[in-house]
Amino acid sequence: MLKQIAIYFLIALVLNGNAQCLKRFLHSQWNMFNNDSSIFIKCINIPAEVHAVLAEHHYIDHPFKNSTVDSVQNIGATNWNFSTTFEINESELKSNKILFFAECLDTYAEVILNGVTICSATNFFRTWTSSVKPYLHLGKNTLLLKFYAPANVLQKTLGQKPNLPEGERSWIRKPAYQFGWDWAPKLITQGPQGVLGLQFIHKAILENISLHTDTLINTNAILHSHFKLTTETDSVFQLNFKITDAQASCVFDTIFKAQAGDIDFSFQIKNPKLWWPTGLGLPNMYKAFITLKTDTKIQDYQVLHFGIRKVQWIQDFDSVGQTFFLKINGKPCFARGANIVPPHSIYSKANDTLYRYMVKAAKSLNMNMLRVWGGGFYMPDCFYQACDSNGIMVWHDFMFANAMYPSDSSFLLDVEQELKQQIQRISLHPSLVLWCGNNEIDEAWNNWSWSKQMHYNAIDSAQIYNTYRKLFHKKIPEILATLKTGIFYHPSSPQYGWGHKESFLFGDSHYWGVWWGQQAFSSYRKHIPRFSSEFGFQGMPNFSLWNNWLNSTQHFYSSSLLRSYQKHPRGFLWISKYLNWYFPMDTSLKHFTYLTQILQRDGVLEAVYAQRFAQPYCMGSLIWQLNDCWPSVSWSIYDFTLKPKALAYGLKNAWDDVAIDIYLDSLQQLILKTHCWYSPLQHAKLNVECKTFNNDIVFKMNYTITTKASEIYSCTIRPGYKTTCDSANTYLKATVKYQGKSYTQFYFFKPPKQLKLKPDDIKIRYINQNTIEVYSKNFCKDLYLYDDLNVLQFDQNYITLEPGCTKKINLRASSKFKIEQIRYISLNSILQNSHHEDP
């Protein structure tokens, strides 16, 4: 991130050698120390965080190593300091104004420049700025950052324990997940975790820039831009506003005179190339070049990347409830994707490459939407840029989750500044399609008995809820209206709790009947909402992950050390309960990992298929969750290293252009459905075969399918298998062939643990460094390929192979490998050799 920022400003200077508004980052040669200097670490770079620095200099083990996180809680309860010295030259000091700026000061911090306090930070989510020219000296200057332990600050400020349902995290504007969640450790971080430096302003600067599509009618787009011109003189400035397309062709260019204050103007682009989410079209982007001059000198220069698109959220009442879906450029769009959580428990340890890889990983599974969950943090610019360029829409919570918040005026004013900064920054991106006020607060207040648990009287309850309404139903809509971003606002997700029937009839839903309600996976078929914004099931991370974080992998899943990576208090109990319903139980860590991953896959895919094939009633399917913030047992699709779990491979097929769903309906009829996203199926061939594991054919059916765009084809498969064969030795295979591609789905008539599978008989053949071939003599279910050194990444895994079939698999290798390195596990081997080892 820092390298790219530096390059950006270098390019700006090269192109505009006489630019008068420059930034200098102060990132090197810092010291970190505690108050008594018993720990004093020299020559560190920022962004930095206390736990990370201590681990890098061997004062502590890494917080994730052998669950050290549980033994380093005192670090977050201690005050820490960062200091540096830097030089100011005569040319810099001649600037009319010099600003200090800092992003992501975590969280309570005093900034002292040459002995003068220039800033007192109270909010991780804000960028802090101060005018500092009077306090700078020619030559050497000293900058000191004093960070105060959040709990100590809160104790001193309030004088008593906060009387709100979630305690201290309700009051502290810091990522909520760092206080501990059922997938995250408690890790109270401190430090300068973002960019920090000085900005030198000669005469003027452009601020608060916004640019969005106002109207899109036929072949014309009307765009609106707003920015603030802040000046240090009474000069009249010349402003050049130029738009180019992806081929660098100019589509709009204007020059006008500007004076200090707010500047608003609208302009037209004819025949625009629209921004589309993946699957509907290309994510076309434009550039805006904004140049501010006096005479021949450039005072400020900004480059914006933006897209032209129109987003509408449709909430129409119908015969059963109310719709909740989006239209992009006038076309209905089914949102398929996942919730994302912060990719690391320590903000500054996640780099730009990681954020971009996260987005590409989502796209590789045919997702078109990610929800930024409200208990984490606002993502860095590189994340939104990656979503823009990859056609991934963003549902964005504001950073409020599962808590009530104070009515204190200073707290609300702090939040207001946070919201304005983040809305102005993020709303520039065409990938942003929705702002959501918070995660689960409305549901929690109404359904989780908070008022009773906290022993509130009627007056207290009314005051707390009125504060909630004031922030999420009045203040945030007012800020959004003032900033004129045109982005839809949804006050709270979900609209109704999953225990109420309205949850499946109105708005978005978090359905947790599976997992929290401990209902069978089949309940996903009976509980389909209008838009599913949360649902999921836990699975173990990939076995190879433990090689990095445990001294030894010779552990049972139930060992105390491994249990410390499971933050849900009943997580393993519930996984085991579901596992016993569907699969054989095997307590060895490798086999347990394998089984929980295919359990997770099968459960979540039951929901994904049900929701996809329920459109247009249901128009959104966002899984909880895409990623992890540490090596965790969780609901994630990718583990902490962003290595795919079994669910990832299943989702790639479930959200492919064409998909097939096979299930038993409430009348015990076997239903088959198929569907193509946004396109008609013209004379597609559907072949259905019922076979035994011995490869004997029970029956075959062939169809020719023609559908309209997005239309779902459905048929009932004859139930002859019930009387003609052993259902534990039988399976169904359905294949759709369309436009030169084949799409296949398998269906089994019994739970996996009851299947009569033969021992696996697998042969793996080396083709080249990028390809292998896998052959199975017998029917093989869920063949998982891996290597002990964790250098191989397979494009297909957890594969089902019919008897005598061969499959080519592409792979990536981080180093040269031999075919002997590849290992495998299959459900066949688990069923044949299942063993139970006492923990």
LUMZAKOL-742080 format. One record per residue (C-alpha): x, y, z. Coordinates in steps of 0.2 Angstrom, whole numbers, padded with zeros to 4 digits, always signed. Layout:
N
XYZ/...
This chain:
839
+0000+0000+0000/+0013+0012+0005/+0024+0009-0010/+0009+0012-0022/+0005+0028-0013/+0023+0034-0015/+0023+0030-0033/+0007+0039-0036/+0013+0055-0029/+0030+0053-0038/+0020+0052-0054/+0010+0067-0050/+0026+0077-0047/+0034+0071-0063/+0019+0076-0073/+0017+0092-0064/+0034+0098-0059/+0027+0115-0054/+0013+0107-0043/+0011+0117-0026/+0001+0105-0016/+0013+0090-0010/+0013+0076+0003/+0027+0069+0012/+0025+0053+0021/+0034+0050+0038/+0035+0031+0038/+0053+0027+0043/+0065+0028+0057/+0052+0027+0072/+0055+0021+0089/+0042+0011+0100/+0043+0011+0119/+0032+0009+0134/+0030+0023+0147/+0045+0018+0158/+0055+0013+0143/+0059-0004+0149/+0055-0009+0131/+0063+0002+0118/+0063-0004+0100/+0072+0007+0087/+0071+0009+0068/+0054+0002+0065/+0043+0008+0050/+0025+0013+0051/+0011+0008+0048/+0014-0002+0064/+0005-0011+0078/+0011-0015+0096/+0009-0034+0096/+0016-0036+0079/+0032-0025+0083/+0034-0035+0099/+0033-0051+0090/+0045-0046+0076/+0058-0041+0089/+0055-0057+0099/+0048-0049+0115/+0033-0061+0113/+0028-0075+0102/+0016-0071+0087/-0001-0069+0095/-0008-0083+0083/+0006-0095+0087/+0000-0109+0099/-0014-0098+0104/-0002-0085+0112/-0016-0073+0110/-0024-0079+0126/-0008-0074+0136/-0004-0057+0129/-0020-0048+0134/-0010-0036+0146/-0002-0028+0130/-0018-0020+0125/-0020-0014+0143/-0004-0004+0142/+0000+0013+0135/+0013+0014+0121/+0023+0027+0112/+0030+0030+0095/+0042+0044+0091/+0053+0050+0076/+0063+0065+0070/+0062+0072+0053/+0069+0087+0043/+0060+0102+0036/+0069+0112+0023/+0066+0131+0019/+0056+0128+0003/+0043+0117+0013/+0042+0130+0027/+0038+0143+0015/+0021+0135+0011/+0006+0145+0016/-0001+0131+0025/+0006+0114+0031/-0006+0100+0037/-0002+0085+0048/-0013+0070+0043/-0015+0052+0050/-0026+0038+0045/-0031+0024+0057/-0023+0030+0073/-0028+0016+0084/-0037+0022+0094/-0035+0034+0108/-0019+0044+0104/-0011+0061+0108/+0000+0068+0093/+0014+0080+0100/+0024+0090+0088/+0040+0098+0095/+0031+0098+0112/+0014+0104+0107/-0001+0093+0106/-0008+0095+0089/-0021+0082+0089/-0031+0071+0101/-0038+0055+0092/-0053+0046+0098/-0058+0036+0083/-0049+0022+0073/-0061+0025+0058/-0056+0044+0055/-0042+0053+0046/-0036+0066+0058/-0028+0082+0051/-0021+0098+0060/-0013+0114+0054/+0005+0113+0060/+0015+0127+0051/+0017+0137+0067/+0024+0122+0077/+0037+0117+0064/+0056+0122+0064/+0068+0124+0050/+0079+0108+0051/+0076+0095+0064/+0058+0091+0071/+0051+0079+0084/+0035+0069+0082/+0028+0059+0097/+0013+0048+0096/+0006+0043+0113/-0007+0029+0113/-0018+0025+0128/-0026+0008+0132/-0044+0010+0127/-0051+0002+0143/-0041+0014+0154/-0047+0029+0144/-0065+0023+0145/-0064+0020+0164/-0057+0037+0167/-0070+0045+0156/-0085+0037+0162/-0080+0033+0180/-0089+0017+0180/-0093+0001+0169/-0103+0007+0154/-0121+0002+0156/-0124-0004+0138/-0127-0022+0132/-0110-0025+0124/-0100-0015+0137/-0084-0005+0132/-0085-0009+0113/-0101+0001+0112/-0091+0017+0117/-0075+0014+0108/-0074+0018+0090/-0063+0004+0085/-0066-0012+0075/-0078-0022+0086/-0072-0039+0081/-0055-0035+0090/-0065-0037+0107/-0068-0055+0102/-0081-0063+0092/-0087-0081+0089/-0074-0083+0075/-0061-0070+0081/-0049-0068+0096/-0049-0054+0108/-0034-0043+0102/-0035-0025+0108/-0023-0017+0096/-0014+0000+0097/-0003+0010+0086/-0001+0021+0070/-0009+0008+0058/-0012+0019+0043/-0002+0032+0032/+0004+0047+0041/+0013+0063+0036/+0013+0081+0031/+0004+0090+0016/+0011+0107+0010/-0001+0119+0003/+0004+0135-0007/-0012+0143-0012/-0026+0131-0013/-0032+0113-0011/-0047+0103-0018/-0057+0093-0005/-0072+0082-0002/-0073+0077-0021/-0088+0067-0026/-0094+0061-0043/-0109+0050-0047/-0122+0046-0060/-0137+0057-0057/-0148+0050-0071/-0146+0037-0085/-0159+0039-0099/-0157+0030-0115/-0140+0034-0122/-0137+0049-0111/-0129+0049-0094/-0130+0065-0083/-0116+0065-0070/-0115+0077-0055/-0098+0082-0046/-0096+0091-0030/-0080+0097-0022/-0074+0110-0010/-0060+0123-0015/-0050+0128+0001/-0039+0143-0002/-0025+0153+0007/-0027+0168-0004/-0040+0178-0013/-0034+0172-0030/-0046+0167-0044/-0041+0150-0050/-0043+0141-0066/-0050+0123-0065/-0049+0110-0079/-0061+0095-0078/-0057+0082-0090/-0065+0064-0093/-0057+0050-0103/-0063+0032-0106/-0053+0016-0105/-0045+0020-0121/-0039+0037-0115/-0051+0046-0127/-0058+0062-0121/-0077+0062-0118/-0078+0078-0109/-0067+0093-0106/-0071+0110-0098/-0061+0124-0090/-0069+0137-0079/-0064+0150-0066/-0067+0145-0048/-0066+0154-0031/-0066+0147-0013/-0081+0137-0007/-0092+0123-0013/-0092+0119-0031/-0106+0109-0039/-0109+0106-0058/-0117+0093-0069/-0112+0087-0086/-0117+0075-0099/-0109+0060-0107/-0117+0053-0123/-0117+0034-0127/-0108+0030-0111/-0100+0013-0108/-0108+0007-0093/-0101-0001-0077/-0109-0019-0075/-0106-0032-0062/-0098-0048-0068/-0111-0059-0077/-0121-0044-0084/-0107-0036-0094/-0090-0027-0092/-0085-0016-0078/-0081-0001-0089/-0072+0013-0080/-0068+0031-0084/-0055+0043-0077/-0058+0061-0071/-0043+0073-0071/-0045+0088-0061/-0032+0102-0062/-0032+0118-0052/-0020+0132-0058/-0016+0150-0054/-0007+0157-0070/+0004+0143-0075/+0007+0135-0058/-0003+0119-0053/-0009+0121-0036/-0018+0104-0035/-0020+0089-0046/-0033+0074-0043/-0036+0059-0053/-0053+0050-0050/-0057+0032-0057/-0076+0030-0059/-0090+0021-0068/-0106+0026-0075/-0121+0015-0069/-0138+0017-0061/-0143+0007-0046/-0161+0004-0040/-0166-0006-0025/-0184-0012-0028/-0195-0014-0013/-0213-0017-0020/-0227-0025-0010/-0234-0040-0018/-0246-0054-0013/-0235-0062+0000/-0224-0048+0007/-0211-0035+0000/-0198-0038-0013/-0180-0033-0010/-0168-0034-0025/-0158-0022-0036/-0158-0017-0053/-0142-0012-0062/-0144-0001-0077/-0162-0006-0077/-0159-0025-0077/-0164-0036-0062/-0149-0043-0054/-0148-0059-0042/-0134-0055-0029/-0123-0070-0026/-0108-0069-0015/-0103-0068+0003/-0100-0057+0019/-0082-0052+0021/-0073-0049+0038/-0056-0041+0040/-0042-0052+0033/-0031-0050+0048/-0034-0046+0067/-0020-0033+0065/-0026-0020+0052/-0008-0015+0047/-0003-0033+0043/-0015-0035+0028/-0007-0028+0012/-0014-0022-0004/-0010-0039-0012/-0021-0048+0001/-0036-0037-0002/-0035-0039-0021/-0033-0058-0020/-0048-0058-0008/-0059-0050-0022/-0052-0061-0036/-0055-0076-0025/-0073-0071-0024/-0074-0068-0043/-0067-0085-0046/-0082-0093-0037/-0094-0083-0049/-0099-0071-0035/-0105-0053-0040/-0107-0046-0023/-0097-0044-0006/-0105-0037+0010/-0093-0027+0021/-0099-0032+0038/-0102-0019+0051/-0091-0026+0065/-0074-0024+0056/-0067-0009+0047/-0070+0002+0032/-0058-0006+0019/-0043+0002+0011/-0045+0010-0006/-0036-0005-0015/-0051-0016-0010/-0064-0005-0018/-0053-0002-0033/-0052-0021-0035/-0071-0023-0034/-0073-0009-0047/-0061-0018-0060/-0068-0035-0056/-0086-0031-0057/-0090-0035-0039/-0104-0026-0031/-0102-0020-0013/-0115-0020+0001/-0107-0009+0014/-0112-0009+0032/-0107+0006+0042/-0096+0001+0057/-0109-0003+0070/-0113-0021+0075/-0123-0031+0088/-0123-0016+0101/-0132-0001+0107/-0123+0015+0106/-0121+0031+0118/-0132+0046+0117/-0117+0057+0122/-0115+0072+0111/-0096+0071+0109/-0098+0053+0104/-0111+0057+0091/-0101+0071+0084/-0086+0060+0082/-0097+0047+0073/-0104+0061+0061/-0086+0066+0056/-0082+0047+0053/-0097+0045+0042/-0094+0060+0032/-0076+0055+0028/-0080+0037+0024/-0095+0041+0013/-0086+0054+0003/-0071+0042+0001/-0080+0026-0003/-0095+0032-0013/-0084+0037-0028/-0083+0019-0032/-0096+0011-0044/-0095-0005-0035/-0104+0002-0020/-0123-0002-0022/-0129-0001-0004/-0126+0008+0013/-0133-0002+0028/-0134+0007+0045/-0129-0008+0055/-0128-0027+0058/-0142-0035+0068/-0145-0021+0081/-0163-0019+0077/-0165-0038+0078/-0155-0039+0094/-0165-0025+0103/-0182-0033+0099/-0177-0051+0100/-0162-0054+0111/-0170-0048+0128/-0156-0035+0130/-0167-0023+0140/-0172-0037+0152/-0154-0043+0153/-0147-0026+0158/-0162-0022+0170/-0167-0006+0161/-0182+0002+0167/-0195+0009+0155/-0186+0027+0154/-0169+0020+0151/-0175+0008+0138/-0184+0022+0129/-0169+0033+0129/-0157+0020+0123/-0169+0015+0108/-0172+0033+0104/-0153+0036+0103/-0153+0021+0091/-0167+0029+0080/-0159+0046+0080/-0143+0039+0073/-0149+0026+0061/-0165+0033+0055/-0162+0051+0056/-0144+0057+0057/-0136+0044+0044/-0150+0048+0031/-0147+0066+0033/-0129+0065+0030/-0132+0054+0015/-0144+0066+0008/-0132+0081+0011/-0118+0072+0002/-0129+0068-0013/-0121+0051-0017/-0137+0043-0024/-0133+0027-0014/-0148+0017-0007/-0148+0016+0012/-0155+0001+0022/-0156+0006+0041/-0152-0012+0048/-0148-0029+0042/-0159-0040+0044/-0176-0032+0043/-0183-0045+0054/-0176-0059+0065/-0175-0077+0058/-0187-0083+0071/-0201-0073+0064/-0211-0078+0048/-0209-0060+0042/-0191-0063+0040/-0195-0074+0024/-0208-0062+0017/-0200-0045+0019/-0183-0037+0016/-0166-0046+0019/-0164-0060+0031/-0151-0068+0042/-0157-0086+0043/-0148-0096+0057/-0161-0110+0059/-0146-0121+0053/-0132-0119+0066/-0140-0108+0079/-0157-0117+0078/-0149-0134+0075/-0161-0138+0061/-0157-0150+0048/-0150-0144+0031/-0166-0148+0023/-0174-0133+0032/-0166-0122+0020/-0178-0128+0007/-0193-0123+0018/-0186-0106+0024/-0181-0096+0008/-0181-0077+0011/-0183-0063-0002/-0164-0059+0000/-0153-0069+0011/-0139-0058+0018/-0132-0071+0031/-0132-0090+0032/-0119-0103+0034/-0111-0117+0043/-0094-0120+0052/-0080-0131+0045/-0062-0134+0050/-0048-0124+0041/-0036-0134+0029/-0025-0146+0038/-0009-0138+0031/-0014-0121+0040/-0009-0128+0057/+0009-0131+0051/+0012-0112+0052/+0004-0109+0069/+0006-0125+0080/+0023-0132+0086/+0015-0149+0082/+0001-0155+0071/-0001-0171+0081/-0017-0166+0090/-0035-0172+0090/-0048-0159+0085/-0053-0159+0103/-0036-0155+0111/-0036-0140+0122/-0024-0131+0110/-0034-0133+0095/-0050-0129+0105/-0042-0112+0108/-0044-0108+0089/-0063-0112+0090/-0071-0096+0098/-0089-0102+0097/-0093-0109+0114/-0103-0124+0107/-0094-0125+0090/-0086-0142+0091/-0102-0149+0100/-0113-0143+0086/-0102-0148+0072/-0101-0166+0079/-0119-0166+0081/-0122-0162+0063/-0108-0174+0058/-0116-0189+0066/-0132-0185+0057/-0124-0186+0040/-0107-0194+0040/-0096-0206+0050/-0087-0199+0065/-0068-0199+0064/-0058-0190+0077/-0041-0190+0069/-0037-0172+0065/-0034-0175+0046/-0050-0185+0044/-0061-0174+0055/-0055-0159+0045/-0060-0167+0029/-0077-0173+0035/-0081-0156+0042/-0077-0147+0026/-0088-0158+0015/-0101-0157+0029/-0100-0138+0028/-0100-0138+0009/-0116-0150+0008/-0126-0139+0021/-0122-0122+0013/-0125-0128-0005/-0142-0134+0000/-0146-0116+0004/-0137-0109-0011/-0146-0120-0024/-0163-0117-0015/-0161-0098-0016/-0154-0098-0034/-0169-0108-0040/-0182-0098-0030/-0179-0082-0040/-0188-0070-0043/-0195-0073-0026/-0177-0073-0018/-0165-0062-0027/-0150-0062-0015/-0138-0076-0008/-0124-0069+0003/-0115-0083+0013/-0107-0080+0030/-0092-0079+0028/-0079-0077+0014/-0063-0076+0024/-0055-0077+0041/-0045-0064+0052/-0034-0078+0060/-0031-0097+0059/-0048-0101+0065/-0062-0114+0065/-0076-0104+0057/-0089-0102+0044/-0077-0096+0031/-0076-0102+0013/-0057-0098+0012/-0046-0101+0027/-0034-0088+0034/-0021-0091+0021/-0035-0089+0008/-0033-0107+0003/-0050-0114-0003/-0060-0126+0008/-0072-0139+0001/-0086-0126+0000/-0076-0115-0012/-0076-0129-0025/-0094-0132-0023/-0099-0114-0025/-0090-0113-0041/-0102-0125-0049/-0117-0119-0040/-0115-0101-0046/-0109-0106-0064/-0118-0100-0079/-0128-0115-0079/-0132-0125-0064/-0143-0140-0059/-0153-0143-0043/-0160-0160-0038/-0170-0162-0022/-0185-0171-0014/-0200-0159-0012/-0213-0160+0002/-0222-0173-0008/-0207-0184-0009/-0206-0181-0027/-0188-0180-0035/-0187-0163-0043/-0174-0157-0056/-0171-0139-0060/-0159-0130-0072/-0156-0112-0076/-0144-0100-0085/-0140-0083-0078/-0148-0069-0088/-0148-0079-0105/-0160-0091-0113/-0156-0110-0115/-0159-0114-0133/-0160-0132-0137/-0149-0137-0123/-0148-0156-0120/-0152-0163-0103/-0147-0181-0099/-0152-0190-0083/-0145-0207-0078/-0148-0217-0063/-0134-0230-0060/-0128-0241-0047/-0110-0240-0040/-0106-0255-0050/-0110-0245-0065/-0126-0254-0070/-0139-0242-0077/-0156-0242-0068/-0164-0229-0080/-0160-0215-0092/-0170-0200-0097/-0166-0187-0111/-0173-0170-0114/-0171-0155-0125/-0173-0139-0116/-0178-0121-0122/-0181-0107-0110/-0182-0089-0110/-0168-0078-0102/-0167-0082-0083/-0181-0094-0084/-0180-0109-0073/-0183-0126-0081/-0191-0139-0069/-0196-0158-0071/-0201-0172-0060/-0190-0188-0061/-0199-0204-0061/-0197-0213-0044/-0194-0230-0052/-0178-0232-0042/-0187-0235-0026/-0193-0252-0032/-0180-0258-0044/-0163-0256-0034/-0155-0253-0017/-0155-0234-0015/-0139-0235-0004/-0130-0242-0019/-0137-0230-0032/-0135-0212-0038/-0142-0200-0050/-0131-0190-0063/-0139-0176-0073/-0129-0167-0086/-0134-0151-0096/-0124-0149-0113/-0125-0131-0120/-0114-0121-0131/-0100-0134-0131/-0099-0135-0112/-0106-0148-0100/-0113-0145-0082/-0115-0160-0071/-0124-0163-0054/-0124-0179-0044/-0138-0184-0032/-0137-0198-0019/-0153-0206-0011/-0145-0209+0006/-0135-0199+0018/-0116-0201+0015/-0113-0212+0030/-0126-0225+0023/-0118-0226+0005/-0111-0243+0000/-0095-0237-0008/-0081-0249-0012/-0063-0245-0007/-0055-0232-0017/-0043-0237-0031/-0035-0221-0037/-0021-0219-0049/-0013-0201-0052/-0003-0198-0068/+0009-0183-0070/+0006-0174-0087/+0016-0158-0084/+0020-0146-0070/+0003-0138-0073/-0008-0154-0076/-0011-0171-0068/-0023-0185-0073/-0034-0194-0060/-0041-0211-0063/-0053-0221-0052/-0057-0240-0054/-0072-0239-0043/-0085-0225-0040/-0076-0213-0029/-0085-0199-0019/-0077-0183-0014/-0059-0186-0018/-0048-0173-0009/-0030-0170-0016/-0017-0162-0006/+0002-0163-0003/+0011-0163+0013/+0022-0148+0009/+0007-0137+0004/+0015-0131-0012/+0001-0137-0024/-0016-0128-0028/-0029-0138-0038/-0042-0130-0049/-0054-0144-0044/-0055-0154-0028/-0067-0165-0018/-0071-0173-0034/-0083-0187-0038/-0077-0200-0051/-0087-0213-0059/-0080-0231-0062/-0067-0231-0075/-0067-0212-0077/-0052-0201-0079/-0051-0182-0075/-0038-0169-0080/-0035-0157-0066/-0025-0141-0068/-0014-0135-0054/-0002-0122-0048/+0014-0126-0039/+0025-0114-0029/+0040-0125-0033/+0044-0141-0043/+0035-0156-0037/+0035-0175-0040/+0019-0185-0042/+0023-0195-0027/+0020-0179-0016/+0002-0180-0020/-0009-0188-0007/-0028-0190-0006/-0043-0194+0005/-0060-0200-0001/-0076-0203+0007/-0074-0221+0001/-0058-0223+0012/-0067-0215+0027/-0081-0227+0026/-0070-0242+0024/-0057-0238+0037/-0066-0226+0049/-0057-0227+0065/-0061-0218+0082/-0046-0212+0092/-0049-0206+0110/-0043-0188+0112/
